Amino acid sequence: MAGVSGFKKMNWAPKQSAWEEMQAARAKRRQNMEDFMARSNALAAGFQRAATLQIQGIGELAAQNAQARLQAKAKEMQAELEAKFASISKLV
């Protein structure tokens, strides 16, 4: 038993050659770079969409504000015309 206790591992699987290790490391780096680029592109697209939505929201708020001003002005003009018509109809 004394001789068996000195083994740390059995080494049943053959080791890769240096060339195979380099190829595996190169493939792993390539995959990591592709994953990073995909995540970066997704992040950039998300920020671009958020900016677009924010600009659209600002545009919609501006349009609603302008519409409210126009409606208020139209009501004011309508009230003026009704007042003028009422004064003219009293004369006739």
N, CA, C and O atoms as CSV, one atom per row, in Angstrom:
chain,resi,resn,atom,element,x,y,z
A,1,MET,N,N,0.795,-1.184,0.000
A,1,MET,CA,C,0.000,0.000,0.000
A,1,MET,C,C,0.845,1.259,0.000
A,1,MET,O,O,0.379,2.310,-0.439
A,2,ALA,N,N,2.043,1.181,0.468
A,2,ALA,CA,C,2.874,2.365,0.568
A,2,ALA,C,C,3.175,2.939,-0.815
A,2,ALA,O,O,3.264,4.158,-0.964
A,3,GLY,N,N,3.331,2.100,-1.814
A,3,GLY,CA,C,3.637,2.570,-3.153
A,3,GLY,C,C,2.454,3.239,-3.828
A,3,GLY,O,O,2.649,4.140,-4.643
A,4,VAL,N,N,1.258,2.835,-3.521
A,4,VAL,CA,C,0.052,3.366,-4.145
A,4,VAL,C,C,-0.272,4.742,-3.587
A,4,VAL,O,O,-0.836,5.559,-4.314
A,5,SER,N,N,0.041,5.031,-2.378
A,5,SER,CA,C,-0.322,6.313,-1.771
A,5,SER,C,C,0.441,7.484,-2.378
A,5,SER,O,O,0.037,8.631,-2.184
A,6,GLY,N,N,1.515,7.241,-3.096
A,6,GLY,CA,C,2.288,8.320,-3.690
A,6,GLY,C,C,1.680,8.896,-4.963
A,6,GLY,O,O,2.099,9.966,-5.406
A,7,PHE,N,N,0.696,8.213,-5.566
A,7,PHE,CA,C,0.068,8.713,-6.794
A,7,PHE,C,C,-0.937,9.807,-6.479
A,7,PHE,O,O,-1.781,9.644,-5.598
A,8,LYS,N,N,-0.853,10.898,-7.183
A,8,LYS,CA,C,-1.821,11.980,-7.011
A,8,LYS,C,C,-2.968,11.849,-7.991
A,8,LYS,O,O,-4.096,12.230,-7.678
A,9,LYS,N,N,-2.699,11.319,-9.166
A,9,LYS,CA,C,-3.752,11.076,-10.145
A,9,LYS,C,C,-3.329,9.904,-11.023
A,9,LYS,O,O,-2.153,9.547,-11.084
A,10,MET,N,N,-4.278,9.333,-11.679
A,10,MET,CA,C,-4.017,8.114,-12.423
A,10,MET,C,C,-3.474,8.383,-13.828
A,10,MET,O,O,-2.815,7.519,-14.406
A,11,ASN,N,N,-3.739,9.557,-14.381
A,11,ASN,CA,C,-3.304,9.888,-15.748
A,11,ASN,C,C,-3.808,8.878,-16.765
A,11,ASN,O,O,-3.055,8.427,-17.627
A,12,TRP,N,N,-5.064,8.529,-16.664
A,12,TRP,CA,C,-5.627,7.585,-17.610
A,12,TRP,C,C,-5.879,8.241,-18.961
A,12,TRP,O,O,-5.698,7.617,-20.007
A,13,ALA,N,N,-6.302,9.515,-18.933
A,13,ALA,CA,C,-6.554,10.209,-20.198
A,13,ALA,C,C,-5.228,10.736,-20.737
A,13,ALA,O,O,-4.418,11.275,-19.983
A,14,PRO,N,N,-5.009,10.583,-22.031
A,14,PRO,CA,C,-3.745,11.088,-22.594
A,14,PRO,C,C,-3.725,12.611,-22.575
A,14,PRO,O,O,-4.755,13.257,-22.766
A,15,LYS,N,N,-2.548,13.177,-22.343
A,15,LYS,CA,C,-2.397,14.629,-22.350
A,15,LYS,C,C,-2.423,15.141,-23.784
A,15,LYS,O,O,-2.059,14.438,-24.726
A,16,GLN,N,N,-2.871,16.405,-23.920
A,16,GLN,CA,C,-2.863,17.037,-25.239
A,16,GLN,C,C,-1.433,17.453,-25.567
A,16,GLN,O,O,-0.620,17.721,-24.683
A,17,SER,N,N,-1.162,17.496,-26.841
A,17,SER,CA,C,0.144,18.008,-27.245
A,17,SER,C,C,0.138,19.523,-27.091
A,17,SER,O,O,-0.917,20.135,-26.925
A,18,ALA,N,N,1.316,20.118,-27.148
A,18,ALA,CA,C,1.431,21.569,-27.015
A,18,ALA,C,C,0.637,22.261,-28.127
A,18,ALA,O,O,-0.011,23.281,-27.889
A,19,TRP,N,N,0.690,21.709,-29.330
A,19,TRP,CA,C,-0.043,22.299,-30.459
A,19,TRP,C,C,-1.551,22.249,-30.207
A,19,TRP,O,O,-2.255,23.226,-30.464
A,20,GLU,N,N,-2.038,21.141,-29.718
A,20,GLU,CA,C,-3.466,21.005,-29.427
A,20,GLU,C,C,-3.886,21.960,-28.308
A,20,GLU,O,O,-4.972,22.537,-28.356
A,21,GLU,N,N,-3.019,22.126,-27.296
A,21,GLU,CA,C,-3.319,23.077,-26.221
A,21,GLU,C,C,-3.402,24.498,-26.766
A,21,GLU,O,O,-4.298,25.254,-26.390
A,22,MET,N,N,-2.473,24.868,-27.650
A,22,MET,CA,C,-2.502,26.213,-28.253
A,22,MET,C,C,-3.753,26.397,-29.094
A,22,MET,O,O,-4.376,27.458,-29.055
A,23,GLN,N,N,-4.125,25.375,-29.853
A,23,GLN,CA,C,-5.332,25.460,-30.680
A,23,GLN,C,C,-6.577,25.606,-29.806
A,23,GLN,O,O,-7.476,26.388,-30.114
A,24,ALA,N,N,-6.618,24.845,-28.716
A,24,ALA,CA,C,-7.763,24.930,-27.814
A,24,ALA,C,C,-7.829,26.313,-27.151
A,24,ALA,O,O,-8.908,26.891,-27.025
A,25,ALA,N,N,-6.675,26.839,-26.731
A,25,ALA,CA,C,-6.641,28.167,-26.116
A,25,ALA,C,C,-7.051,29.230,-27.124
A,25,ALA,O,O,-7.778,30.161,-26.779
A,26,ARG,N,N,-6.593,29.102,-28.366
A,26,ARG,CA,C,-6.944,30.052,-29.419
A,26,ARG,C,C,-8.448,30.008,-29.699
A,26,ARG,O,O,-9.077,31.053,-29.871
A,27,ALA,N,N,-9.020,28.817,-29.745
A,27,ALA,CA,C,-10.461,28.678,-29.993
A,27,ALA,C,C,-11.258,29.271,-28.827
A,27,ALA,O,O,-12.297,29.898,-29.037
A,28,LYS,N,N,-10.773,29.073,-27.605
A,28,LYS,CA,C,-11.458,29.621,-26.439
A,28,LYS,C,C,-11.414,31.148,-26.455
A,28,LYS,O,O,-12.414,31.802,-26.160
A,29,ARG,N,N,-10.239,31.725,-26.804
A,29,ARG,CA,C,-10.135,33.190,-26.902
A,29,ARG,C,C,-11.054,33.735,-27.989
A,29,ARG,O,O,-11.691,34.771,-27.800
A,30,ARG,N,N,-11.128,33.043,-29.129
A,30,ARG,CA,C,-11.996,33.463,-30.231
A,30,ARG,C,C,-13.462,33.442,-29.787
A,30,ARG,O,O,-14.218,34.370,-30.074
A,31,GLN,N,N,-13.852,32.380,-29.089
A,31,GLN,CA,C,-15.237,32.277,-28.611
A,31,GLN,C,C,-15.546,33.368,-27.596
A,31,GLN,O,O,-16.619,33.970,-27.627
A,32,ASN,N,N,-14.595,33.620,-26.690
A,32,ASN,CA,C,-14.799,34.691,-25.707
A,32,ASN,C,C,-14.926,36.054,-26.388
A,32,ASN,O,O,-15.748,36.875,-25.981
A,33,MET,N,N,-14.119,36.298,-27.418
A,33,MET,CA,C,-14.186,37.567,-28.143
A,33,MET,C,C,-15.526,37.696,-28.873
A,33,MET,O,O,-16.123,38.773,-28.881
A,34,GLU,N,N,-15.996,36.615,-29.480
A,34,GLU,CA,C,-17.289,36.654,-30.165
A,34,GLU,C,C,-18.429,36.904,-29.173
A,34,GLU,O,O,-19.355,37.663,-29.459
A,35,ASP,N,N,-18.352,36.259,-28.007
A,35,ASP,CA,C,-19.365,36.496,-26.969
A,35,ASP,C,C,-19.344,37.948,-26.503
A,35,ASP,O,O,-20.390,38.573,-26.329
A,36,PHE,N,N,-18.138,38.475,-26.304
A,36,PHE,CA,C,-18.004,39.870,-25.876
A,36,PHE,C,C,-18.577,40.819,-26.921
A,36,PHE,O,O,-19.288,41.765,-26.581
A,37,MET,N,N,-18.269,40.570,-28.189
A,37,MET,CA,C,-18.776,41.441,-29.252
A,37,MET,C,C,-20.304,41.359,-29.337
A,37,MET,O,O,-20.966,42.376,-29.544
A,38,ALA,N,N,-20.853,40.182,-29.183
A,38,ALA,CA,C,-22.317,40.026,-29.233
A,38,ALA,C,C,-22.963,40.785,-28.073
A,38,ALA,O,O,-23.972,41.466,-28.257
A,39,ARG,N,N,-22.379,40.664,-26.885
A,39,ARG,CA,C,-22.931,41.389,-25.736
A,39,ARG,C,C,-22.771,42.895,-25.899
A,39,ARG,O,O,-23.672,43.658,-25.550
A,40,SER,N,N,-21.636,43.323,-26.423
A,40,SER,CA,C,-21.415,44.761,-26.644
A,40,SER,C,C,-22.410,45.312,-27.662
A,40,SER,O,O,-22.963,46.395,-27.472
A,41,ASN,N,N,-22.634,44.573,-28.732
A,41,ASN,CA,C,-23.590,45.018,-29.749
A,41,ASN,C,C,-25.000,45.077,-29.186
A,41,ASN,O,O,-25.750,46.007,-29.484
A,42,ALA,N,N,-25.366,44.095,-28.377
A,42,ALA,CA,C,-26.694,44.100,-27.757
A,42,ALA,C,C,-26.842,45.277,-26.808
A,42,ALA,O,O,-27.897,45.910,-26.762
A,43,LEU,N,N,-25.799,45.574,-26.056
A,43,LEU,CA,C,-25.828,46.708,-25.130
A,43,LEU,C,C,-25.945,48.026,-25.897
A,43,LEU,O,O,-26.735,48.894,-25.525
A,44,ALA,N,N,-25.167,48.175,-26.961
A,44,ALA,CA,C,-25.231,49.395,-27.764
A,44,ALA,C,C,-26.614,49.555,-28.399
A,44,ALA,O,O,-27.149,50.663,-28.448
A,45,ALA,N,N,-27.187,48.465,-28.880
A,45,ALA,CA,C,-28.529,48.532,-29.468
A,45,ALA,C,C,-29.563,48.911,-28.415
A,45,ALA,O,O,-30.501,49.654,-28.703
A,46,GLY,N,N,-29.395,48.406,-27.202
A,46,GLY,CA,C,-30.307,48.769,-26.120
A,46,GLY,C,C,-30.233,50.244,-25.777
A,46,GLY,O,O,-31.261,50.896,-25.592
A,47,PHE,N,N,-29.015,50.776,-25.690
A,47,PHE,CA,C,-28.860,52.210,-25.412
A,47,PHE,C,C,-29.429,53.056,-26.548
A,47,PHE,O,O,-30.051,54.091,-26.306
A,48,GLN,N,N,-29.215,52.615,-27.780
A,48,GLN,CA,C,-29.746,53.355,-28.919
A,48,GLN,C,C,-31.274,53.361,-28.892
A,48,GLN,O,O,-31.900,54.387,-29.156
A,49,ARG,N,N,-31.865,52.224,-28.574
A,49,ARG,CA,C,-33.333,52.144,-28.494
A,49,ARG,C,C,-33.860,53.028,-27.363
A,49,ARG,O,O,-34.883,53.695,-27.519
A,50,ALA,N,N,-33.165,53.033,-26.230
A,50,ALA,CA,C,-33.593,53.869,-25.111
A,50,ALA,C,C,-33.531,55.347,-25.493
A,50,ALA,O,O,-34.437,56.113,-25.163
A,51,ALA,N,N,-32.476,55.744,-26.182
A,51,ALA,CA,C,-32.356,57.138,-26.616
A,51,ALA,C,C,-33.453,57.490,-27.612
A,51,ALA,O,O,-34.032,58.574,-27.542
A,52,THR,N,N,-33.739,56.582,-28.534
A,52,THR,CA,C,-34.798,56.815,-29.515
A,52,THR,C,C,-36.153,56.969,-28.833
A,52,THR,O,O,-36.925,57.870,-29.162
A,53,LEU,N,N,-36.432,56.084,-27.881
A,53,LEU,CA,C,-37.700,56.170,-27.163
A,53,LEU,C,C,-37.797,57.460,-26.358
A,53,LEU,O,O,-38.871,58.054,-26.258
A,54,GLN,N,N,-36.674,57.896,-25.784
A,54,GLN,CA,C,-36.688,59.141,-25.025
A,54,GLN,C,C,-36.965,60.321,-25.947
A,54,GLN,O,O,-37.737,61.212,-25.596
A,55,ILE,N,N,-36.344,60.336,-27.121
A,55,ILE,CA,C,-36.567,61.421,-28.079
A,55,ILE,C,C,-38.015,61.408,-28.555
A,55,ILE,O,O,-38.639,62.462,-28.679
A,56,GLN,N,N,-38.552,60.212,-28.822
A,56,GLN,CA,C,-39.949,60.120,-29.243
A,56,GLN,C,C,-40.871,60.629,-28.138
A,56,GLN,O,O,-41.849,61.325,-28.409
A,57,GLY,N,N,-40.557,60.282,-26.905
A,57,GLY,CA,C,-41.368,60.736,-25.776
A,57,GLY,C,C,-41.352,62.246,-25.646
A,57,GLY,O,O,-42.384,62.862,-25.379
A,58,ILE,N,N,-40.180,62.847,-25.833
A,58,ILE,CA,C,-40.073,64.302,-25.768
A,58,ILE,C,C,-40.862,64.932,-26.902
A,58,ILE,O,O,-41.535,65.946,-26.714
A,59,GLY,N,N,-40.778,64.322,-28.092
A,59,GLY,CA,C,-41.545,64.830,-29.228
A,59,GLY,C,C,-43.037,64.744,-28.990
A,59,GLY,O,O,-43.776,65.669,-29.326
A,60,GLU,N,N,-43.490,63.634,-28.410
A,60,GLU,CA,C,-44.918,63.483,-28.122
A,60,GLU,C,C,-45.376,64.505,-27.086
A,60,GLU,O,O,-46.460,65.075,-27.211
A,61,LEU,N,N,-44.559,64.737,-26.070
A,61,LEU,CA,C,-44.917,65.743,-25.062
A,61,LEU,C,C,-44.992,67.139,-25.678
A,61,LEU,O,O,-45.893,67.915,-25.359
A,62,ALA,N,N,-44.051,67.454,-26.554
A,62,ALA,CA,C,-44.076,68.750,-27.214
A,62,ALA,C,C,-45.314,68.890,-28.097
A,62,ALA,O,O,-45.946,69.947,-28.128
A,63,ALA,N,N,-45.657,67.817,-28.813
A,63,ALA,CA,C,-46.844,67.854,-29.673
A,63,ALA,C,C,-48.115,68.011,-28.841
A,63,ALA,O,O,-49.012,68.767,-29.214
A,64,GLN,N,N,-48.196,67.302,-27.719
A,64,GLN,CA,C,-49.368,67.433,-26.847
A,64,GLN,C,C,-49.467,68.843,-26.273
A,64,GLN,O,O,-50.563,69.393,-26.160
A,65,ASN,N,N,-48.335,69.423,-25.915
A,65,ASN,CA,C,-48.314,70.787,-25.386
A,65,ASN,C,C,-48.777,71.783,-26.454
A,65,ASN,O,O,-49.568,72.685,-26.177
A,66,ALA,N,N,-48.274,71.607,-27.668
A,66,ALA,CA,C,-48.678,72.493,-28.756
A,66,ALA,C,C,-50.165,72.333,-29.061
A,66,ALA,O,O,-50.856,73.322,-29.310
A,67,GLN,N,N,-50.658,71.107,-29.043
A,67,GLN,CA,C,-52.076,70.862,-29.297
A,67,GLN,C,C,-52.934,71.518,-28.218
A,67,GLN,O,O,-53.976,72.097,-28.523
A,68,ALA,N,N,-52.512,71.432,-26.981
A,68,ALA,CA,C,-53.259,72.066,-25.889
A,68,ALA,C,C,-53.286,73.586,-26.056
A,68,ALA,O,O,-54.314,74.223,-25.825
A,69,ARG,N,N,-52.143,74.166,-26.461
A,69,ARG,CA,C,-52.105,75.622,-26.688
A,69,ARG,C,C,-53.031,76.019,-27.826
A,69,ARG,O,O,-53.749,77.014,-27.726
A,70,LEU,N,N,-53.020,75.236,-28.923
A,70,LEU,CA,C,-53.886,75.542,-30.062
A,70,LEU,C,C,-55.365,75.420,-29.688
A,70,LEU,O,O,-56.185,76.242,-30.098
A,71,GLN,N,N,-55.697,74.393,-28.911
A,71,GLN,CA,C,-57.092,74.230,-28.496
A,71,GLN,C,C,-57.525,75.372,-27.587
A,71,GLN,O,O,-58.655,75.849,-27.690
A,72,ALA,N,N,-56.641,75.813,-26.700
A,72,ALA,CA,C,-56.969,76.940,-25.816
A,72,ALA,C,C,-57.164,78.209,-26.636
A,72,ALA,O,O,-58.089,78.981,-26.381
A,73,LYS,N,N,-56.299,78.427,-27.617
A,73,LYS,CA,C,-56.416,79.611,-28.470
A,73,LYS,C,C,-57.713,79.548,-29.282
A,73,LYS,O,O,-58.387,80.564,-29.453
A,74,ALA,N,N,-58.064,78.354,-29.784
A,74,ALA,CA,C,-59.295,78.204,-30.559
A,74,ALA,C,C,-60.518,78.485,-29.687
A,74,ALA,O,O,-61.463,79.124,-30.148
A,75,LYS,N,N,-60.517,78.024,-28.448
A,75,LYS,CA,C,-61.629,78.303,-27.538
A,75,LYS,C,C,-61.730,79.796,-27.241
A,75,LYS,O,O,-62.823,80.357,-27.162
A,76,GLU,N,N,-60.572,80.423,-27.081
A,76,GLU,CA,C,-60.555,81.873,-26.826
A,76,GLU,C,C,-61.120,82.630,-28.021
A,76,GLU,O,O,-61.920,83.551,-27.853
A,77,MET,N,N,-60.706,82.246,-29.229
A,77,MET,CA,C,-61.207,82.913,-30.437
A,77,MET,C,C,-62.705,82.648,-30.614
A,77,MET,O,O,-63.453,83.536,-31.021
A,78,GLN,N,N,-63.138,81.422,-30.305
A,78,GLN,CA,C,-64.550,81.092,-30.418
A,78,GLN,C,C,-65.371,81.936,-29.440
A,78,GLN,O,O,-66.453,82.412,-29.782
A,79,ALA,N,N,-64.856,82.116,-28.233
A,79,ALA,CA,C,-65.559,82.932,-27.243
A,79,ALA,C,C,-65.652,84.383,-27.712
A,79,ALA,O,O,-66.685,85.026,-27.529
A,80,GLU,N,N,-64.581,84.904,-28.315
A,80,GLU,CA,C,-64.598,86.271,-28.840
A,80,GLU,C,C,-65.631,86.414,-29.956
A,80,GLU,O,O,-66.391,87.382,-29.994
A,81,LEU,N,N,-65.646,85.427,-30.870
A,81,LEU,CA,C,-66.602,85.493,-31.981
A,81,LEU,C,C,-68.043,85.392,-31.483
A,81,LEU,O,O,-68.933,86.073,-31.992
A,82,GLU,N,N,-68.266,84.533,-30.480
A,82,GLU,CA,C,-69.613,84.424,-29.927
A,82,GLU,C,C,-70.027,85.717,-29.247
A,82,GLU,O,O,-71.192,86.108,-29.322
A,83,ALA,N,N,-69.088,86.390,-28.581
A,83,ALA,CA,C,-69.395,87.667,-27.934
A,83,ALA,C,C,-69.728,88.725,-28.994
A,83,ALA,O,O,-70.671,89.498,-28.827
A,84,LYS,N,N,-68.956,88.755,-30.077
A,84,LYS,CA,C,-69.222,89.712,-31.152
A,84,LYS,C,C,-70.567,89.407,-31.810
A,84,LYS,O,O,-71.338,90.323,-32.096
A,85,PHE,N,N,-70.852,88.129,-32.051
A,85,PHE,CA,C,-72.125,87.741,-32.668
A,85,PHE,C,C,-73.292,88.108,-31.765
A,85,PHE,O,O,-74.338,88.550,-32.242
A,86,ALA,N,N,-73.116,87.926,-30.475
A,86,ALA,CA,C,-74.185,88.269,-29.518
A,86,ALA,C,C,-74.447,89.764,-29.535
A,86,ALA,O,O,-75.598,90.196,-29.466
A,87,SER,N,N,-73.372,90.568,-29.628
A,87,SER,CA,C,-73.581,92.028,-29.666
A,87,SER,C,C,-74.223,92.460,-30.998
A,87,SER,O,O,-75.029,93.390,-31.017
A,88,ILE,N,N,-73.872,91.792,-32.111
A,88,ILE,CA,C,-74.463,92.119,-33.410
A,88,ILE,C,C,-75.935,91.683,-33.429
A,88,ILE,O,O,-76.781,92.418,-33.938
A,89,SER,N,N,-76.248,90.520,-32.894
A,89,SER,CA,C,-77.627,90.039,-32.920
A,89,SER,C,C,-78.535,90.907,-32.044
A,89,SER,O,O,-79.739,90.965,-32.293
A,90,LYS,N,N,-77.993,91.583,-31.026
A,90,LYS,CA,C,-78.789,92.502,-30.209
A,90,LYS,C,C,-79.146,93.727,-31.018
A,90,LYS,O,O,-80.219,94.302,-30.835
A,91,LEU,N,N,-78.243,94.143,-31.930
A,91,LEU,CA,C,-78.491,95.337,-32.762
A,91,LEU,C,C,-79.555,95.042,-33.802
A,91,LEU,O,O,-80.346,95.929,-34.122
A,92,VAL,N,N,-79.606,93.897,-34.313
A,92,VAL,CA,C,-80.524,93.564,-35.381
A,92,VAL,C,C,-81.860,93.222,-34.894
A,92,VAL,O,O,-82.748,92.917,-35.690
